[in-house]
Amino acid sequence: MEAHAANPSTAAPRAGLRLPGVGAGLGRGLVVLYLSIFVLLPLAALTDKSFSLGLSNFWDQVTTPAALDALKLTLIASLIVVVINAVFGTILAWLLVRDDFPGKAAVNAIIDLPFALPTIVASLILIELWGKKSPVGIDISLSQTAVVVALLFVTLPFVVRAVQPLLMEMDREMEEAAASLGAGGFTIFRRVIFPNLLPGLAAGIALAFARALGEFGSVLIFAGGLADTQVSSIYIKQLIETGNEAGAAAVSVVLLLCSLACLVVVSLIQRWSSRHDRSSGLTEMPLSGFDPGVSGITSETMGEREDEERE
Amino acid sequence: MSSTTSRWGLRVLGLGYVGLLLVAPLILIFYKTFEDGLAPPFEAITSPDGLHALKLTLITVAIAVPLNTIFGVVCALLLVRHRRRGSALIDAVINLPFAISPVVIGLSLYLLYGTHGWFEPGLAEAGIKVLFSTPGIVLCCIFVSIPFVVRETVPVLQEIGTEQEQAASTLGANAWQTFWRVTLPAIRWGVAYGVVLTTARVLGEFGAVSVVSGNISGQTQTLPLFVQKNYENFNLPGAFGASVLLALLALATLLAMNLLKRKEAA
């Protein structure tokens, strides 16, 4: 069978040659093995541990006051952050696509900084500017505001990079038509531009939210792990350090489920938008250190690409 | 409100936001690091612990990046050229590392390889130490950076289509020849982009590593952990020096991303 796949003369005409050396079946086996060893097995151990002391213990662990406070802070801070970054992200995307100003290329490049900069370094540079030694005299470190600012920093690129390609592809004629019919700037944005940006905006928001939920490094130094600035990931770390592995695993599973829900939302948005003929914008979203949740493969191309079984 | 006013308003808002949130803190850290000259940060990084952290970080890059690159290309080929029912599931699993908190990733590995972990008896017998040693750190880095090469290669593979590959096989090229001479040259910038992102992620991985490594100076300390420990111990030249080194690598990453995007577009 491997020989079949690797043999051009007998390969299906549209198949071309794809996986060298190994046949598709062996290749798939290796990919599954790799993912199992490095991703699925650890997650299985985590889930196993979280229920190791029974379901009631699981429930007790995730409903302790500290766990609930941490989860509440995580969810509320993430929510505030995605709203703020949705607004500024859209403004930035608009500036980068429609406006022209000196240094635009540099701004476009620096937007991705949070993807490239280690999170612990982000935390350190934020506390140097907005901490006790702040040169501008504003100290927000070790507060809930710091949690929000740290999360704003790390999630800044998501909305920008999700909206930018949609804005690039948008037909200017619609806006011109609206303007010629007497619509003002804000009306045009609300009635013409915004609806077109919505799928990208929603995907960007969901991705930013998923990232914010799990953020650890950037919050650590800047906001500290105080009782009222403890996000879930920091709470989990403290449970590990105090030896409560089952508790840490239980809270982890809850956090994991929240993030997974975000991924599902992203993939639903993408499926929806590809059905509504807006797929081009979303699927060609330039991914810089993040992903729209599903690969660029839309449901339409999926059918075409299904291979005949060669087993 | 005229359109020029609103344009300027948006500029001030958008650029002010980026300036305050990203650029100002970055500039400040460079200033603070070199306030007393080049010597203090340089000495901190070239101290035995600093050099060891750098070495360990480079070792993790040298293992995790090639592994995830090979995996990424093979996986992308499968997802695009051999789409099948189970592929959607593989697709979903690959996205997992994006959604999971680094601390949760670290804890998962901790529970798998640690005391009372699933693998603990076998590993102890074989005398292999995973936690609080290099293998655990490498496992973290592999986990967190699995998606990048796949994600960057899939769209490129879709775009190039199969015509050239078919032509090559019609002309008698075998699978390897087609891959090396046709497919790989066509997808190389996409793969390279993925490699840059993978490298940046591995260099900066902190949360997961902080759970499994133990953060022992000179032994299991990567550069980001070195930053944290030095900051906590009020050794600011060390924390700032390593931060600036990592920030420079981040800026180099942005530069590489830009160049590769241009190559890809060309």
Interface residues (C-beta under 8 A of the other chain):
Chain A: A5 A6 P8 A11 P13 R14 A15 G16 L17 R18 L19 P20 G21 V22 A24 G27 R28 L30 V31 V32 Y34 L35 F38 V39 L40 L41 P42 L43 A45 L46 D48 K49 F88 I91 L92 W94 L95 D99 F101 A105 V107 A109 I110 I111 D112 L113 P114 F115 A116 L117 P118 T119 I120 V121 L124 I125 L126 E128 L129 W130 P135 V149 L152 F153 L156 G185 L207 A210 R211 L213 G214 E215 F216 G217 L220 I221 S232 S233 I234 I236 K237 I240 E245 A248 A249 S252 L255 L256 S259 L260 C262 L263 S267 T283 E284 P286 L287 S288 G289 F290 D291 G293 V294 S295 G296 I297 T301 M302 R305 E306 D307 E309
Chain B: M1 S3 S6 R7 L10 R11 L13 G14 L15 Y17 V18 L21 L22 V23 A24 P25 L26 L28 I29 K32 F71 V74 C75 L77 L78 L79 V80 R81 H82 R83 R84 R85 G86 S87 A88 I90 D91 A92 V93 I94 N95 L96 P97 F98 A99 I100 S101 P102 V103 V104 I105 L107 S108 L109 Y110 L111 L112 H116 G117 W118 L139 I142 F143 I146 P147 F148 V150 R151 E152 V154 P155 Q158 T162 E163 E165 Q166 A168 S169 T170 G172 A173 N174 A175 W176 T178 F179 W180 T183 L197 A200 R201 L203 G204 E205 F206 G207 S210 V211 L223 P224 L225 V227 Q228 Y231 A239 F240 S243 L246 A247 L249 A250 L251 T253 L254 L255 M257 N258 K261
